[in-house]
Amino acid sequence: MHSPSYPGKPKPGDRVAVVSPSAGLPEIFPMPYELGLRRLRDDFGLVPVEYPTTRRMGSSAADRARDLHAAFADPDIAAVLSSIGGDDQITVLAHLDRDLLKAHPKPFFGYSDATNMLAFLWDLGIVGYHGGAVMTEFGRAGAMHPLTAESLHAALFTTGPYELRAATAYTDVDRPWDEPETFASEPPMTPCPDGWTWHNADRVVEGVSWGGCLEIVSWLLMAGRAIRPADEHEGGVLFFETSEEMPSATEVYRILRCMGERGLLRRFGGVMVGRARGWSLERRTTPEERIVYARDQREAVLRAFAEYNDDALIVFDVDFGHTDPKLVIPYGGRIRLDGPARAITVSY
C-alpha cells in the first residue's frame, strides 16, 4: 500500500501561503476572500501571505505553478491554503517540480479542483488536507460553522486521531458573493437529523485515504496524472464527493464503473461518500428535487459497488463535500470506519 507521510504542522503566529492554483476569484469576489483572511489572522492566529496570482484571474498555469514553488520552498511558510477551486488546475501539474515539493513537504489545504494538487502530493508521498479553502470555509457568511472551525483547527494545529461528528443541519444553497447583505448573517440551514447512512456496517475498516472530488478524479484518470497502480490502494479507504455542477446519477455510476474496470474499486475496504450537493446558481432546485437527486446518486454508488466490490463498507452523507458544514479529510492519511459503532475517525 502507498502510505504518504504527514508534514509538520504550523503553530499560531506562523506565516501561511494563500494561493490560487485554480481560479483567481479573489479578484472578482473580494468580500468572502477578505473575510477569510481576517479569520485566518484573528481566529486562528496565522499570518496569511499572498502571491502574484492569488488575486489575479487568467494567470497562466506556469505562473500559478511558480507561486506554488515559492510557497513550498520558503522556509518561513508553514502551510499552504487554496483561496478556492476552479476547473483547470490539472494544467498546472505539468509545470510542478516534483523534487522541489518533495524536498519541502508542507500541509496543503483545498478541495474541489484542488483535488489535482492533493493527488499530486499524495503521489509524492505527502499527506494533504481536503477542505479549508479561504473563500468558502474561512469566508463563510456570518460566522464559521462550528463543525468546520473545530475540524480545521484540529487539522491545522494537531496530530493524531480526530473523530468526525455528523451535522444536524446543512445547506447547499449559495447566496451572492457580490452583495454585502450576504455576509450579515449565516446561511439558512436544512435539518438533517438522521446522520450518516451506512452500508455493510458489520465491521471496522482502517486504511490510507484517496479520492476527492469525483469529477476531478475522473479527469486525473483520463489524463494519467498523479495515478499509481491500483494494487497500491489495497485495503485503503476511498472518499469522494460531487461538485456544484451536479453530475447526474448516470454520470456518477459511469465514472465509478470505469474505476471498477480499471481494477480500483475492488481494492478499497471502505468508502466514504460526501453529502450530495443538489442546488446550484445555474440549477435552482426545490427541496423535494434535492432529496430525489441525493437518493438517485446514492443508488448509483450502490449499483457500481454491487458490481465491482459488493463487500465494501460504505458510509453516505459525510459532510466533506460541496455543502456546508465541511469537515477536513486527510488526503493520504489514515481513516477508520467503525461500522458497529457508527463512528468515523481520521488521523490529522
HUJOWO-V299495 format. One record per pair of residues at least 24 apart in sequence whose C-alpha atoms are under 8 Angstrom apart, sorted by the first residue. I is the first residue (numbers start at 0). GAP is how many residues later the second one is. Records with the same first field share a line. If there is no record, write none. Layout:
# HUJOWO-V299495
I: GAP / GAP
This chain:
# HUJOWO-V299495
0: 230 / 231 / 232 / 233 / 234 / 235
1: 123 / 206 / 230 / 231
2: 122 / 205 / 329 / 330
3: 118 / 120 / 121 / 122 / 123 / 328 / 329
4: 120 / 121 / 122 / 327 / 328
5: 101 / 120 / 121 / 122 / 327
6: 98 / 99 / 100 / 119 / 120
7: 70 / 97 / 98 / 99
8: 69 / 70 / 97 / 98 / 147 / 148 / 149
9: 68 / 69 / 146 / 147
10: 35 / 146
11: 32 / 33 / 34
12: 32 / 33 / 34
13: 31 / 32 / 33 / 62 / 63 / 64
14: 31 / 32 / 33 / 34 / 61 / 62 / 63 / 64
15: 30 / 31 / 32 / 33 / 61 / 62 / 63 / 64 / 65
16: 31 / 32 / 33 / 34 / 54 / 60 / 61 / 62 / 63 / 64
17: 30 / 31 / 32 / 33 / 36 / 62 / 63 / 64 / 65 / 116
18: 31 / 32 / 34 / 35 / 48 / 49 / 61 / 62 / 63 / 64
19: 33 / 34 / 35 / 44 / 62 / 63 / 64 / 65
20: 33 / 40 / 43 / 44 / 47 / 61 / 64 / 68 / 71 / 93
21: 42 / 62 / 63 / 64 / 65 / 66 / 67 / 91 / 92
22: 34 / 35 / 61 / 62 / 63 / 64
23: 29 / 30 / 31 / 32 / 33 / 34 / 35 / 59 / 60
24: 30 / 31 / 32 / 58 / 59
25: 28 / 29 / 30 / 57 / 109
26: 28 / 29 / 30
28: 148 / 149
30: 146 / 147 / 149
31: 103 / 104 / 107 / 108 / 109 / 145 / 151
32: 50 / 101 / 102 / 106
33: 105
34: 100 / 103 / 104 / 105
35: 98 / 99 / 100 / 101 / 102 / 103 / 104
36: 97 / 101 / 102
38: 99 / 100
39: 98
43: 109
53: 29
60: 28 / 30 / 31 / 34
61: 30 / 33
63: 28
64: 27 / 28 / 30 / 31
65: 30
68: 27 / 28 / 31 / 32
71: 28 / 29 / 32 / 33 / 34
72: 27 / 28 / 31
77: 28 / 29
78: 27 / 28 / 29
79: 26 / 27 / 28 / 29
80: 27 / 28 / 29 / 51 / 52 / 53
81: 26 / 27 / 28 / 32 / 50 / 51 / 52
82: 27 / 50 / 51 / 52
83: 26 / 27 / 49 / 50 / 51 / 52
84: 25 / 26 / 27 / 28 / 29 / 48
85: 26 / 27
86: 26
87: 25
88: 24 / 25 / 27 / 28
89: 26 / 130
92: 24 / 27 / 132
97: 26
101: 24
106: 49
108: 24
110: 101 / 102
111: 100 / 101 / 104 / 131 / 210
112: 100 / 103
114: 96 / 97 / 98 / 101 / 102
115: 100 / 101 / 104
117: 213
118: 91 / 92 / 107 / 108 / 212
119: 105 / 106
121: 104 / 209 / 210
122: 103 / 104 / 105
124: 207
125: 206
126: 203 / 204 / 205 / 206
127: 202 / 203 / 204 / 205
128: 26 / 199 / 200 / 201 / 202
129: 82 / 190 / 198 / 199 / 200 / 201
130: 189 / 195 / 196 / 197 / 198
131: 196
136: 189
139: 43 / 46
140: 41 / 42 / 43 / 44 / 45 / 46
141: 41 / 42 / 43 / 44 / 45
142: 42 / 43
144: 179 / 180
146: 178 / 179 / 180
147: 177 / 178 / 179 / 180
150: 176 / 177
151: 175 / 176
153: 194
154: 173 / 193
157: 190
158: 188 / 189
159: 187 / 188
160: 184 / 185 / 186 / 187
161: 183 / 184 / 185 / 186
162: 180 / 181 / 182 / 183
163: 163 / 179 / 180 / 181 / 182
164: 179
165: 29 / 30 / 152 / 153
166: 25 / 26 / 28 / 152 / 158
167: 24 / 25 / 26 / 27
168: 24
169: 153 / 154 / 155
170: 152 / 153 / 154
171: 105 / 106 / 107 / 108 / 150 / 151 / 152
172: 106 / 107
173: 106 / 107
194: 122
195: 119 / 120 / 121 / 122
196: 118 / 119 / 120
197: 115 / 116 / 117 / 118 / 141 / 144
198: 114 / 115 / 116
199: 111 / 112 / 113 / 114 / 139
200: 112 / 113 / 137 / 138 / 139 / 141
201: 137 / 138
202: 110 / 135 / 136 / 137
203: 132 / 133 / 134 / 135 / 136
204: 32 / 64 / 65 / 108 / 131 / 132 / 133
205: 29 / 30 / 31 / 63 / 64 / 128 / 129 / 130 / 131
206: 28 / 29 / 30 / 62 / 127 / 128 / 129
207: 25 / 27 / 28 / 29 / 124 / 125 / 126 / 127
208: 27 / 28 / 29 / 30 / 121 / 122 / 123 / 124 / 125 / 126
209: 26 / 27 / 28 / 29 / 121 / 122
210: 27 / 28 / 29 / 120
211: 27 / 28 / 29
212: 27 / 28 / 29 / 30 / 108
213: 26 / 27 / 28 / 38 / 41
214: 27 / 28
217: 37
229: 32 / 33 / 34 / 37
230: 33 / 36
232: 31 / 34 / 35
233: 33 / 34 / 35
234: 32 / 33 / 34 / 35
235: 31 / 32 / 33 / 34
236: 31 / 32 / 33 / 34 / 35 / 98
237: 30 / 32 / 33 / 34
238: 32 / 33 / 34 / 35
239: 32 / 33 / 34 / 81
240: 32 / 33 / 34 / 35 / 79 / 80 / 81
241: 32 / 34 / 35 / 79 / 80
242: 34 / 78 / 79
243: 33 / 34 / 35 / 36 / 78
244: 35
245: 31 / 32 / 33 / 34
247: 49
248: 44 / 47 / 48 / 50 / 51
249: 50
251: 45 / 48 / 49
252: 47 / 48 / 50 / 51
255: 45 / 48
256: 47 / 51
259: 44 / 48
264: 40 / 43 / 44
265: 42 / 43
267: 44
268: 42 / 43 / 44
269: 42 / 43 / 44 / 67
270: 41 / 42 / 43 / 44
271: 42 / 43 / 44 / 46
272: 41 / 42 / 43 / 44 / 45
273: 42 / 43 / 44 / 45 / 46 / 47
274: 41 / 42 / 43 / 44 / 45 / 46 / 47 / 48
275: 41 / 45 / 46 / 47
276: 44 / 45 / 46
312: 26
